[in-house]
Amino acid sequence: MLPLHIPMNRESLSQKPDLPCPDGCMTDQEYSQPLCRQVRTFAQRMTSSRLIVMAIWICTMSTPLLAHASVSFYVSPTGNDGNPGTVTAPFRSIERAQTAVRLITDTMSGDITIVLREGLYQLADTMQFDHRDSGMNGFQVVYRSSPGEHAVISGGRVITGWTAARDGLFQANVGPNRFRQLYVNGARATRARTPNAPDFYRLLRWDESTQQIIVAPNSIASWSNLTSVEMVIMKQWTQNNLRVGSFLEREEGLFIQPREPDRTKAFLGHLFLRLEAQSYFFENAIEFIDSPGEWYLRTPTEEVFYRAREGEDLSQATVIAPHLEELIEMRGTAGRPVHHLALIGLTFEYAGWMQPSEEGFVVTQADAIYHNTTPSAGRVAAAVNIAHAHHVRLERNTFQQLGGTGLTLHTDVTDVQVIGNRFRDLSGSGIVIDSLLKPHPLDPRLVCQDILIANNLITDIGLDYRSSVGIFAGFVSNTSIEHNEIHNVPYTGISVGWGWTDADTLLGPNRIIGNRIFLVMTTMADGAGIYTLSKQSGTIIQNNYIYDILRSPWAGNAPISAIYLDEGSTGITLANNVLEHVPLGIFLHRASGNTIVNTIGTYEERWGARNNTFNLEPDHSLDGVKLQAGLEPSYRDLHSLE
């Protein structure tokens, strides 16, 4: 169809229209009048009703063709993708809105906002954003929840058809779906384990020659689907999930041989990670269901079994298992990054991660895991994964009920702000920055830099993978981690740095300022409220309040402290931090050339720590630090979501 030419003159614009303007018309910035007014004027000159209808149709269709001012598209679970995406006739899917946006970004002269109305957006596949979704001409593309409403983006599937089974259990068919988490009425259920939480067993020893693990005798011979059972071991600062391959009963004890590649990975690395009497439990057998809220997935028969909690009626309950591993992937390329894109006020929930069921789970440290037998080559999957992205903002989103990490800023992430988000009920870490972990990337564009992580509330993370971290940053530059609140974490609160080296890398300077951290290190050892690695000259750790850290009786014997400057940490200044009710204030391990000012607490230097300077000004009050640390006033409403 040939474009219809409409005269553009001020005389025609001044004529009074008498036709209704269809909802959703865009504004023509040049004349500061609705573009549809020109169409109506043209229609008034026609004698044919057919032409009038055509003119109105052109007005309506102008929305996806031009972008001369700020534009909004609306999406609703009750909408229709055949609609024009207006407030009264919204789209049904986010993907349809994305298609509409891509048609007009090249001519943007104002922000484009995609408003998600109240309700559940069930994803069939991961939502993909690339350079075509970027804001142009200095403006942003914003995906946001409608003010006062809650738009929920879910990767889960509802499980129905529950029937009574033996021994007071309920069962349902799940088809080919595989999952490691289950939620009943929004509450995480427990993957069946023995002993029940919070208790552990203690292994006897590791046999290095046969690559077997020796434990006290138990009833393993009676467990069904033995090769689906996992042995979950706490190894100082790392966790292993090892799938059981076989066992041999001897006088000394029960010799368990893990499946491959789990076994090879578990016996790599320093002997310090394989000690006598380490804590462990078994997971994932129907025989382990002995408490309300426990469940088991029998994959050969595609059935899930569950013991209901008091008051739960499975005929009425909403039972959800993760289906997708990633909800959002925002990924450009080094040459064509995603940019000027924002996610605001959205809720991300019910994503999972299945790799441990396929090759076990063996951690190098924090969020870095062995992939096959290569250390630090794998990562826990994230619900929102961002790479090759510049000028991106995530604000006031909620990440919850997730089987992996909440948010990963992977590679080549620059000028990104993560502000005022809520992270809770996560199997993995809260926020991970730099998954490449290369001290000198061959392509300098791959560096993660100029990042702000501020006023986020991060709690109850690492529920399945206990070596997870509240906020982890690897080889990052000019990254600020400010005024976050972090608690109920099994390992470290904030970890910055990688590489175990005092050589120059791209790391630093970074800022860790004004954070409130408590009740961390609840399970693991060799970590802290704030932990650093490697030389990062100019990095500042200041005005943080770290308190109430207790060593778990199940933790290893490695150090636990409020602040831990680990191997290679150099050029860091600690100032005005308050450290209370902690096993050790500051631990320096092979860390040199750092300055500690007005930070009150016990110190320990060990194994090559040298040339560190300690200064304490007399009568210097730190009361203000305790009051001001954590969420700033305009973000303290995040507590109301707890």
N, C-alpha and C positions, 0 to 999 in steps of 0.2 A: 504494500500500500504506500502511495506517495504521501509525504508529509503535507499537511494542510497548512497553508500560509495564512497567518492571522496578522492583520495590520497592527503595527506597534506605534501608536501615536497618542499624545496626551489628550487629544480631543475625544478619541474613542474611549479612553480610560475614564474621562469625566462624566460619561453618560450613566445615568442611574440604572442599575440592573434590576430586573423584575423576575429573574429566574433564581431558584434556590441554588446555593453553592453546595455541591456534594461534600460530605464530611471528609476531611483529610486533605483538602487542597493545599498546595504549597504556596509560599509567598515569593513573589518576584522581587528581589532586593533592589533592582535598578529603579523601579517605579514605586516601590513600597505599596503595591496594590496586589490583591490576589490575581494570579495569572488567569484563574477561571473567569474573572470579570471581562477580560478581553474576549474570551470565548462566548460569554453570554451576549456581549455587544454584537459580536459577529452573528450570533444566532438570531438576535432581534431583527436583523436586516433580511433574514430569510423568510420566505412565504411557505416553505415546505416544513411540515412537522418532522419529517424525516431528518432534515438538516439540523433541526433543533436538538433532536435526540443525539445525532452525531456529535454536535458541539459539546453537549454535556458529557458524552463518553470520552471525548478528548480531554476534557477537564479532569475527569476521574483518572484517566491513564497518565496524566502528567506527573503523578507522584513518583513512579519508578524511572522517569526519564530525565528529570532535572533536579538539581540540588542547589538552589540559589540562596538558601538560608538554612537555619537549623531545622532538622527534620526528625520526626519521631515515627517509628513503626511500633505497632502493638501486637503482642502475642498472648494468647490465652489458651488454656487446656480445653476450653469450650468453643474456641474459634474454628475457622475453616481456612485451609490453605488456598482456597479459591477467592477469599476475601481480599480487599485492597490493603489490609493491615492497618486500619484506622482504629481509633479508640472504640467506636461502636461496631466495627466490623473487623475484628483482629484476625491475624493469622492463627493457625493451630500449632505450628511447629517452629522451633528456633531456626531450623535449617531453611525454612521458607523465608524467614526474615533475613537470614544471611544472604540468600540469593538476591533479594530485593536491594540490600545494601550494596552489594558488589556492582550493581548496575550504575550507581550514582557517585561512588567515591571519587572518581577522577575529577569531578566538577564541584567538589565540596567547597562551600564558602561559609560553613557553620557546622557545628557538631551534628552527628547522626546518632540518635538514641534509639535503641531497641528496648522497649518497655515490656517486661514480662509480668503479666498479671498474676494474681494469687493462684496457687495450685501446684500440682505435680507434673513435671515434665519428664516422662519416662523415655530414656534414650535406648534405642535399639543398637546403636553403634557410637563409638567415640566421636564427639563433636570436634571437627578439624578446622583450625584457623591457620591461614597462611598469609603471604604478603597481600593477597587480594582483599583481605579483610581490614587492611590498615586504614587509619585516618590519613587524609591527604591535605595538602595546602595549609598545614599547621593546625588542623582541626582533629578532633577525636571521634572514633566510633565507640560508643558506650553501650554495653549490655547491662541492664540493671533491672532490679525488682521495682515494681511500681511502689511509690512512697506509701508506707504503712502496710504493705502487703508482703507476703512471703512466697517467693518463687523457688521451688525446690527442684533441682536437677538430680535425677536418680539413675544409678546404674544397676538397681536391684530388680529382682523378680519375686512376686508374691507366690508363696507356696500354699496351696489349698488342698482340700480332700483328705484331711487328717482323719484317721480311724484309730480305734483302740488296738493296741498290740499287747504282747505278753509283758508280765511283770510291771504293770502299771505304766508302760510307755505308750506313746502315740507314734504313728508312722504315716508317711505320705510319700507318694511317688514324685520324683523330681526330674525324670527324664535324663537326658545326657548332661544336664547342668552340673558343674563341679564347683565347689566353694569350700572355704576354710573358716567362714564366719556365718553366723545365723543370728537374726534379731527378731524378738517377739515383742510386739507392741512398742517398738523403738528401743528396747533394752537388749544389750548384747547377751547372748547365751554363751555357755561355756562348752568349748569343744572337749568332749569327754576325756578326763585325765585321771591318773592315779600317781601319787596321792592327791586329794583335793586341795585346791588353793586355800590358804597361802603356804602350805607345807611342801617340802621336797624330800626326796630320798638323797642319800649320799653314796656315790660310787666308791668302789674299793681302789681301783687304779686303772691306768692305761697300759696296755701291753704294746710297746713300740714295735717289737719284732713281728708280731702277728697282726698288728693293727686291729686289735680287739679291745673292748671295754669290759672290765670285770666288775660285776655288781653282786650284791647279796642274792641268794636264791629267791625266786618268786614263782608265781603261777603262769609264767609265760607260755608254757606248753599248752595251756587250755585256751589261749587267745585265738579267736578266729581272725581271718584276713591279716595274718601277722605282718606281711610285707607292707601293709598300710599303716602300721603302728610307727610312731616317731618317738625317739628318745631325745628329750629336750634338755640340754646341758648348759649350765651357767659356767663359763670359763673366764673368770676375772672380768674383763671388759667386753667380752664377746659371748654370743649365744650360738649354740649349734642345735639345729633340728636334723637329726640323723634317722633316716628310714631304716628300720630293722630288716636285715637280710636273713640272718640265721643266728642260731645260738647253740651253745654246747654246755651241758651241765657237768661240772667237775667238782672235786672235793673243795677246791679253793673258792669256788663261787660259780656264777653264771657268766660265761664268756659270750658277749654279744658282738657280732660282726655286722657293721652297717652295710647297706647297699652302696653301690657305686653310682655316681662319683662322690657320694657323701663321705665314704670312708677315706679316700685319698685326700680330700680337702681337709677333713678333720685332723689328720695327722701331719699336715703341713704346718710350717711356722714354728715359733719358739716353744721349747719344752715347758716354759713358764705357763703356757696356756693349758697344759695337760698335767694336772696335779691330782694327788690322792684326795679323796673325800669331797670332791666337787659336787655341787647340788644338781639334781636332775629330777625329771618326772617323765612318765610315759603318757602319750596322748594318742587318741583316735582309735579306740576299740569299743565295741558295744558293751563289753564286759566292764568298762570303766564307768558306765552310767549308773551312779548310785546316789546322786543328789539332784534335787529340783534345779532346772535350768541347764542341765547338761544335754548334749546332743551328739549324734554320730551319723556320718554319711557312709552308707554301704554302697560303694560305687559299682560292684558287679551286678547288683540287683536294682540300682538306681532308686534306692530308698533312703529316707532320712528318718531317724528315730529321735524322740525328744521326751524328756520327763518334765511335765508341766510344773511351773511354780504355783504356789498357793494363790488361788483366785483366778488363775488363767483358764479360760474356756477356749480351746483351740477351734471350736466351731465359729467363734466370734472374733478371735484374735487375728491380728495382721502379722503374718510371719514372712520375713523377707530374707533372701540370700543374695549376695552380690552376683552379678552376671558379667559386668564389664570390669576391666582393670583400670582403664583411664576414662574419665568423663570428658575432660577437655584436653586437647593437645593443641597448643599454640606454637607452631614451628614454621619459621621461614627458612632461609638459607643464609650463608655468610654474605652473599651478594645481594640478596633480596629479603631482608628481615621483615618480620611482622613489626609494625610500629603504630604508635598513637592509638592504642586499643585499651579499653578499660572494662573490668568486671566489677560491678558494684551491687552490694546488697543481696547476693544470691546465696543459696544453700546448696552445697554439694554433699551427697550422701550415697552410701551403698555401692561403693566400688570395692573390688577385691584384688587378690594377687595369688596366683597359683604356682609360681615357680618352686617354692619349697616342697610341694607335693610331687614335683617332677625330678628335682635334682638335689633335694635337701637345702639346708640353709646354714652356711658357714660364713661368719663375719670376719673381715680384717679389722675394722674398727668403725664404730658409729653406723652410718648408713651404707658403707662400702662393703660389698660381699664378694666372695669368690664366685666367678662364673666358670663352670667346668673346673679347671684347676688354676685359673689365673686370678691372683689376688686383686681386690679392689676393682675388678672389671665389671661387676654387676651392681645394680641398684634395686632397692625396694621400689616397686611401682608406685606412682603418685596419681591421685585423683585428677589433679591439674598439673600438667607438665608443660614447661615453657622453655623454648630454645630458639636461638637466633631471633631475639626480640629486643626492641629498643623503645623507650618511652611507653612503657606499659604500667598500668595501675590496677591494683586489686585492693578494694576498700570495703570494709564492713560486710564481708562474706562470712559464711559459716561452713566449716569443714567438719563433718561429723559422721559417725558410724561408717568408718572406712577400714578396709582390710589391708591397707598399705600406708604410705606417707600421704600427708595432706597436699603439699605444694612443693614442686621441684623447679628451681630455676637452673636449667641444665648447663647450657653452653652458650657463649656469645650473648649474654644478657646484660644490657646496659641501660642506665637511667630507668630503673624499675622501682616502683614504690609498692610496698605491701603494708597497708596501714589499717589498723582497727579491725582486724579479722579475728574470728573465734575458731580455735582448733580444739576439738575434744573427741574422746572415744575413738582413738586411732590405733591401729595395730602397729604402725611404724612411727616415723618421725613427724614433727609438725611441719617445719620448713627446711628444705635442703637447697643450698646454693653451691653450684659448681660440682657437677657429676663427672666432669672430665678428669679432674685431679692430676693435671700435668703442670709441672713447675715452669716449663717454658714451651707452650704450645707452638707448633710449627707455624700456625696461622695466628698472628696476634689478635685477630678479630674474635677468637674463641674465648677470650677472657671474660669473666663475669666481674663487672665493675660499676661504680656509681649507683649503688643499690641502697635503698632505705627500707629497713624492717622496723616498724615503730607501732607501739600501742596495740600489739596483738596479745590476746589472752590464750595461752596454750596450756592445756591441762589433760590429764588422763590419756597420755600417749604411750606408745611402746607396749601396748597391752598384749600383743603376741610376740613381738620381736624386741626383747628387752635391752638390747644394745642401742636402741634408738635415742635420738637427741631432740630436745625441744626445737632448737635452731642450730643447724649445722652449716658451716661455710668452709670450703676448701681453699684453693688458691684464688682468693678474691682480693680485689683492690678497691680502695675508697668505698668500703661498705660500712654503713652505720646501722647498728642494732641498738635501738633506743626505746626506753620506757615500755618494755614488754613485761608481762607477768607470766611466770612459768612455774607450775607446781604439779605434783603427782606424776613424776617422771622416773622410770626405773634406772636411767643412766644420767648422763650429763645434761645440764640445762641449756647452755650455750657453748658451742665448740667452734673455734675459728683457727684455721691453719691446717696444713697437711705437709707431709714430706720428711719430718724428723731430721731437719737439716738447719745449720746456721749459715749456709751459703745464700747468696743473693738469688731471689726468685722474683716473680711478679707480685708476691704476697705483700699486702699492706700499702699504705697505712690504712688502718680500720679503726672504728670507734665502737666501743661497747659501753654505753652510758645510760645510767638511770633505770636499770632493770631491777625488778623485784623477783627473786628466785628463792623458792623454799620447797621442802619435801621432794627433793630430787635425790638421785642415787639410792632409790628405795630397794633395789635388787642387786645391782652390779657393783663392781669395784674399779679402781684405777680411773677415776673421773672426778668431776667437781660441779659446782654451780656454774663456773665459767672456766673453760679449758682452752689452752692454746698450744699450737705446735709451730715450730720453725721461726726463722728470722722474719720479722715484719716490722721494720723500723718505722717509728712514728705512730704505732698503734697505741690507743689510749683505752684503759679500762677504768672508768671513773663513775663515782656517785651511784654505785650499785648496792643494793641491800640483799644480802644472802644469809639465810638463817634456817634453822630447824632441819639440819641434815643429820641423819642417823645411819650408822652402818647396819645393814641387814644381817641377821644371823646366818643367812644363806649366801652372803657375798664372799668373794675371795679375800685374800690377805693383802692385796695391793692397796696403795694409799687412796684415801678419800678426803677431799678438802673443799673449802669454799671456792678458792681460786687455785688453779693448777697450771703452772707454766712448765710444759713438758719439753721434751727433747728438741734442742735447737732454738727454743723461744728466746729471741734477742731483740733489743731495741724497743721494749714495751714499757709504758709508764702506767703504774697503778696509783690512783689518787682518790682519796676521800671515799673509800668503800667501807661499808659496815658489815662485819662478819660476826654473826652471833649463833651460839648453840650449834657448833659444827665440830667434827672430829679434829680438824686442823684448819687454821686460817688460810695460809698460803703455802703451797708446796712447790718447790723449784727443783726440777729434775733435769740435769744437764742443760740448764738455762742460764745464760750469762748476759751481762750488760743491760740489765733491766733496772728500773727505778721504781721504788715503792714509797709513796708519800701519804702520810696521814691515813693509813689503812690499819685499823686496829685488829689485832688477832695474833695467834701463834704462827710462827714461821718455821719452815724446815728446808734446808738446802742439802741436796744429796747427789752423789755420783757426778761430780764435775761441774756442779753449779758454782759460778764464780763471778766476781766483779759486779755483784748486784748491790745497789745502794738503797739503804733504808733511812727515811727521814720522817720524824714525827714532831710536829710543831706543838709546843706546850699549850695546854688549855684550848686546843682546837676542837670545837664542837661539831659533831656529825649528826645531831638530832634532825636537822633539816633534810638530810639524805634519806632517812627512814620515812619521813612524811611524803617526800616528793617522788620516791622511787616507784616504779610500776606505771600503770596506766595514768595518763594525764586526765584532768577532770572531764574533758569533753568525750572521753572514751570509757569512763567508768561504768556507764550503763551496760557495758558488755557483761558485767557481773550478774545482771538481771536475767541473763540467758542460762545461768547455771542451774 
